[in-house]
Amino acid sequence: MEPSKIQPEGGLNVTLTIRLLMHGKEVGSIIGKKGETVKKMREESGARINISEGNCPERIVTITGPTDTIFKAFAMIAYKFEEDIINSMSNSPATSKPPVTLRLVVPASQCGSLIGKGGSKIKEMRESTGAQVQVAGDMLPNSTERAVTISGTPEAIIQCVKQICVVMLESPPKGATIPYRPKPASTPVIFSGGQAYTIQGQYAIPHPDQLTKLHQLAMQQTPFTPLGQTTPAFPGLDASPPASTHELTIPNDLIGCIIGRQGTKINEIRQMSGAQIKIANAMEGSSERQITITGTPANISLAQYLINAR
């Protein structure tokens, strides 16, 4: 690949957006104390660097700008990660330095071009840059994007990112892309000592008695969870009394709040309550939808509570 391809004078100084997937710790390193590191990166590279909100274990870092500013920002991130590795090694007995690893999030429709016919393109990138490049086989949850992992020395990573940018510019994504959005760390309800708490920011706030009572009820059903079965918040619900069914009717205009974006909320309610929840299709002329909840009495009452809370 001739260097003029991506140098401003080569005319490919187009504006691009690259998305990176990072763990909380990595994001913290890039933000720096009081946001000083990211501020410096923005100023020195000239690229726009945005970090997704939310207390998720994973965050999305979006870098936007003309290609030359993107490569500068990438270089700064790669060198910062290398610095973190060197610092963490000074306290450990390990002698060989682990590579720097970055994860890009790329629309699945562009991954074929990155891999190339019979893997030719990805092989060429590995050989010409010395970086390891891997394209995930599966899409990231609830999205049409895949993770592309690049690891190696900062120099190898920068060269590799340049080549990836060229491929992405030459073969734009086909169709609509559903971007990956990391999920919050955990359902915002925790149980401790028979009391329910919700997490708000850094604090645990005691939750209404109703939920605590349901939790205590659920805990009394059986003392342990059968092997191989796990219900996240409630051990033992799987081996509990026979299931029963309860029906609710919900006004059509509220059903969206309960289902959530791409079913996220209803899945959360199913997971937390351990109940099966079915939502009937809208009937013509009716302004309400039928919801059927199946499970133990404790599952059902918790599901009802969570639905009403929505």
C-alpha positions as CSV (number, residue, x, y, z in Angstrom):
1,M,0.0,0.0,0.0
2,E,1.7,3.2,-1.1
3,P,1.8,5.8,1.8
4,S,0.3,8.5,-0.4
5,K,-3.0,6.6,-0.2
6,I,-3.6,7.9,3.3
7,Q,-1.6,11.1,3.4
8,P,-3.5,14.4,3.1
9,E,-1.6,15.2,-0.1
10,G,-2.8,11.9,-1.6
11,G,-6.3,13.3,-1.4
12,L,-7.7,10.6,0.9
13,N,-8.0,13.0,3.8
14,V,-11.6,12.1,4.3
15,T,-13.6,12.3,7.5
16,L,-14.1,8.9,9.1
17,T,-15.6,7.5,12.3
18,I,-13.9,4.6,14.0
19,R,-15.5,2.9,17.0
20,L,-13.5,1.1,19.7
21,L,-14.8,-1.2,22.4
22,M,-13.0,-0.9,25.7
23,H,-13.2,-2.2,29.2
24,G,-13.9,0.3,32.0
25,K,-10.3,0.2,33.2
26,E,-9.0,1.1,29.7
27,V,-11.5,3.9,29.5
28,G,-10.4,5.2,32.8
29,S,-6.8,5.3,31.6
30,I,-7.8,7.2,28.5
31,I,-9.9,9.7,30.4
32,G,-7.2,10.3,33.0
33,K,-7.4,12.3,36.2
34,K,-10.2,14.9,35.8
35,G,-10.4,14.1,32.1
36,E,-6.9,15.5,31.5
37,T,-5.6,12.7,29.3
38,V,-8.6,12.6,26.9
39,K,-8.5,16.4,26.7
40,K,-4.9,16.3,25.7
41,M,-5.6,13.6,23.1
42,R,-8.4,15.7,21.6
43,E,-6.2,18.8,21.4
44,E,-3.1,17.2,20.1
45,S,-4.7,14.9,17.5
46,G,-7.5,17.3,16.4
47,A,-9.9,14.3,16.3
48,R,-13.3,14.2,18.1
49,I,-13.1,11.6,20.8
50,N,-16.4,10.6,22.5
51,I,-16.9,8.1,25.2
52,S,-20.3,6.4,25.7
53,E,-22.1,7.1,29.0
54,G,-23.3,4.5,31.5
55,N,-21.8,2.3,34.2
56,C,-21.2,-0.6,31.8
57,P,-18.3,-3.0,32.0
58,E,-17.7,-2.1,28.4
59,R,-17.8,1.4,26.8
60,I,-17.7,2.6,23.2
61,V,-15.0,5.2,22.3
62,T,-15.8,6.9,19.0
63,I,-13.1,8.7,17.2
64,T,-14.2,11.0,14.3
65,G,-12.2,13.3,12.1
66,P,-10.1,13.5,8.9
67,T,-8.0,10.3,8.6
68,D,-4.7,12.0,9.6
69,T,-6.2,13.1,13.0
70,I,-7.7,9.7,13.6
71,F,-4.3,8.1,13.1
72,K,-2.8,10.6,15.6
73,A,-5.5,9.8,18.2
74,F,-5.0,6.1,17.6
75,A,-1.3,6.4,18.1
76,M,-1.8,8.3,21.4
77,I,-4.2,5.6,22.6
78,A,-1.9,2.7,21.6
79,Y,1.1,4.4,23.3
80,K,-1.0,5.1,26.5
81,F,-2.0,1.4,26.7
82,E,1.7,0.4,26.2
83,E,2.6,2.8,29.1
84,D,-0.1,1.1,31.3
85,I,1.4,-2.3,30.4
86,I,4.9,-1.2,31.3
87,N,3.7,0.3,34.6
88,S,1.8,-2.8,35.5
89,M,4.9,-4.9,34.7
90,S,7.1,-3.0,37.1
91,N,5.2,-4.6,39.9
92,S,5.1,-8.1,38.4
93,P,7.7,-10.8,37.9
94,A,6.7,-11.2,34.2
95,T,9.6,-10.6,31.9
96,S,8.1,-10.6,28.4
97,K,6.0,-7.6,27.5
98,P,2.4,-8.5,26.5
99,P,1.2,-6.8,23.3
100,V,-1.1,-3.8,23.2
101,T,-4.6,-4.8,22.2
102,L,-7.4,-2.7,20.7
103,R,-10.9,-3.8,19.7
104,L,-12.6,-2.0,16.8
105,V,-16.3,-2.3,16.2
106,V,-17.0,-2.7,12.5
107,P,-20.3,-3.2,10.6
108,A,-20.5,-6.9,9.7
109,S,-21.2,-6.0,6.1
110,Q,-17.6,-4.7,5.8
111,C,-15.9,-7.6,7.6
112,G,-15.9,-9.7,4.4
113,S,-13.7,-7.0,2.7
114,L,-11.4,-6.9,5.7
115,I,-10.9,-10.7,5.6
116,G,-10.6,-10.9,1.8
117,K,-11.1,-13.8,-0.5
118,G,-10.0,-16.9,1.3
119,G,-8.6,-14.7,4.1
120,S,-6.1,-13.1,1.7
121,K,-6.6,-9.5,2.9
122,I,-6.3,-10.2,6.6
123,K,-3.2,-12.4,5.9
124,E,-1.6,-9.5,4.0
125,M,-2.4,-7.1,6.8
126,R,-0.8,-9.4,9.4
127,E,2.3,-9.9,7.3
128,S,2.8,-6.3,6.2
129,T,2.2,-4.7,9.7
130,G,3.3,-7.5,12.1
131,A,0.1,-7.0,14.1
132,Q,-2.2,-9.8,14.9
133,V,-5.7,-9.2,13.5
134,Q,-8.8,-11.2,14.3
135,V,-12.4,-10.7,13.1
136,A,-15.0,-12.2,15.5
137,G,-17.2,-14.9,13.9
138,D,-20.3,-13.7,15.7
139,M,-22.0,-10.3,15.7
140,L,-22.0,-8.3,19.0
141,P,-25.3,-8.7,20.9
142,N,-28.3,-6.9,19.5
143,S,-26.3,-5.3,16.7
144,T,-25.0,-5.9,13.1
145,E,-21.4,-5.2,14.1
146,R,-18.5,-7.4,14.8
147,A,-15.4,-6.9,17.0
148,V,-12.0,-6.8,15.2
149,T,-9.2,-7.3,17.6
150,I,-5.7,-5.9,16.8
151,S,-2.7,-6.6,18.9
152,G,1.0,-6.0,18.7
153,T,3.4,-3.1,19.2
154,P,1.8,0.4,19.0
155,E,3.7,1.0,15.7
156,A,2.2,-2.3,14.2
157,I,-1.3,-1.4,15.5
158,I,-1.1,2.1,13.9
159,Q,-0.1,0.7,10.5
160,C,-2.8,-2.0,10.7
161,V,-5.5,0.6,11.6
162,K,-4.4,2.7,8.5
163,Q,-4.9,-0.4,6.3
164,I,-8.2,-1.1,7.8
165,C,-9.4,2.5,7.2
166,V,-8.4,2.2,3.5
167,V,-10.5,-1.1,3.2
168,M,-13.4,0.5,5.0
169,L,-13.3,3.5,2.7
170,E,-13.1,1.4,-0.4
171,S,-16.0,-0.8,0.6
172,P,-18.6,1.1,2.6
173,P,-21.2,-0.8,4.7
174,K,-24.2,-2.2,2.9
175,G,-27.7,-1.7,4.2
176,A,-28.5,-0.3,7.6
177,T,-26.1,-0.9,10.5
178,I,-27.5,-1.5,14.0
179,P,-24.7,-0.2,16.2
180,Y,-23.6,-2.2,19.3
181,R,-24.5,-0.7,22.6
182,P,-22.9,-2.2,25.7
183,K,-25.3,-3.4,28.3
184,P,-25.3,-2.0,31.9
185,A,-23.2,-4.0,34.3
186,S,-26.1,-5.7,36.1
187,T,-29.7,-5.4,36.8
188,P,-30.0,-2.5,39.1
189,V,-31.5,-4.5,42.0
190,I,-29.3,-6.4,44.5
191,F,-30.3,-8.4,47.5
192,S,-28.4,-8.4,50.7
193,G,-29.3,-9.7,54.1
194,G,-32.9,-10.2,53.0
195,Q,-33.3,-6.5,51.9
196,A,-33.5,-5.3,48.3
197,Y,-31.5,-2.4,47.1
198,T,-31.3,-0.5,43.8
199,I,-28.1,0.9,42.6
200,Q,-28.1,4.6,41.8
201,G,-24.8,6.0,40.8
202,Q,-22.4,4.7,43.5
203,Y,-25.0,4.2,46.2
204,A,-27.3,1.3,47.1
205,I,-30.7,2.6,48.0
206,P,-33.0,0.3,50.0
207,H,-35.9,-0.7,47.7
208,P,-39.6,-0.7,48.5
209,D,-40.7,-3.4,51.0
210,Q,-42.7,-5.2,48.4
211,L,-39.6,-6.3,46.5
212,T,-37.8,-7.3,49.7
213,K,-40.8,-9.4,50.8
214,L,-40.9,-11.1,47.4
215,H,-37.2,-11.8,47.7
216,Q,-37.6,-13.3,51.2
217,L,-40.5,-15.4,49.9
218,A,-38.4,-16.6,47.0
219,M,-35.5,-17.5,49.3
220,Q,-37.8,-19.6,51.5
221,Q,-39.0,-21.7,48.6
222,T,-36.0,-24.0,48.5
223,P,-32.6,-23.8,50.2
224,F,-30.5,-24.4,47.1
225,T,-30.5,-24.3,43.4
226,P,-30.4,-27.6,41.6
227,L,-27.1,-28.2,39.9
228,G,-26.7,-26.9,36.4
229,Q,-29.6,-24.4,36.8
230,T,-29.0,-20.8,37.7
231,T,-31.4,-18.0,38.2
232,P,-29.4,-14.8,38.5
233,A,-30.9,-13.0,41.5
234,F,-32.9,-15.9,43.1
235,P,-31.2,-19.1,44.0
236,G,-33.6,-22.0,44.3
237,L,-36.5,-20.8,42.3
238,D,-36.2,-23.5,39.7
239,A,-37.0,-26.2,42.2
240,S,-39.9,-24.4,43.7
241,P,-43.7,-25.1,43.8
242,P,-45.6,-25.9,40.7
243,A,-46.0,-23.1,38.2
244,S,-49.2,-21.1,37.9
245,T,-50.4,-18.5,35.4
246,H,-51.5,-14.9,35.8
247,E,-52.9,-12.5,33.2
248,L,-52.6,-8.8,33.1
249,T,-53.9,-6.2,30.6
250,I,-51.8,-3.3,29.7
251,P,-52.8,-0.2,27.6
252,N,-51.2,-0.3,24.2
253,D,-49.5,3.1,24.7
254,L,-47.6,1.7,27.7
255,I,-46.5,-1.6,26.2
256,G,-43.4,0.0,24.6
257,C,-42.0,1.0,28.0
258,I,-42.4,-2.6,29.2
259,I,-40.8,-4.2,26.1
260,G,-38.0,-1.7,25.8
261,R,-35.6,-1.2,22.9
262,Q,-35.4,-4.5,21.0
263,G,-37.0,-6.3,23.9
264,T,-34.3,-5.3,26.5
265,K,-36.6,-4.4,29.3
266,I,-38.9,-7.4,29.0
267,N,-35.8,-9.7,28.9
268,E,-34.5,-8.0,32.0
269,I,-37.9,-8.5,33.8
270,R,-37.9,-12.2,32.7
271,Q,-34.3,-12.7,34.0
272,M,-34.9,-10.9,37.3
273,S,-38.2,-12.6,38.1
274,G,-37.5,-16.0,36.7
275,A,-41.1,-16.0,35.2
276,Q,-42.1,-16.7,31.7
277,I,-43.8,-13.6,30.2
278,K,-45.7,-13.7,26.9
279,I,-47.2,-10.6,25.4
280,A,-50.2,-11.1,23.0
281,N,-50.3,-9.4,19.7
282,A,-52.4,-6.3,19.4
283,M,-56.1,-7.0,18.6
284,E,-57.9,-4.8,16.2
285,G,-60.1,-2.2,17.8
286,S,-58.7,-3.0,21.3
287,S,-56.6,-0.4,23.2
288,E,-55.1,-3.1,25.5
289,R,-52.7,-6.0,25.2
290,Q,-52.8,-9.2,27.2
291,I,-49.7,-10.3,29.2
292,T,-49.5,-13.8,30.4
293,I,-47.0,-14.5,33.3
294,T,-46.2,-18.1,34.2
295,G,-44.1,-19.3,37.1
296,T,-44.2,-19.8,40.8
297,P,-46.3,-17.4,42.9
298,A,-43.1,-15.6,43.9
299,N,-41.9,-15.3,40.3
300,I,-45.3,-14.0,39.2
301,S,-45.6,-11.4,42.0
302,L,-42.0,-10.2,41.3
303,A,-42.7,-10.0,37.5
304,Q,-45.9,-8.1,38.2
305,Y,-44.1,-5.7,40.5
306,L,-41.4,-5.0,37.9
307,I,-43.9,-4.5,35.1
308,N,-45.9,-2.0,37.3
309,A,-42.6,-0.3,38.2
310,R,-41.9,0.3,34.5
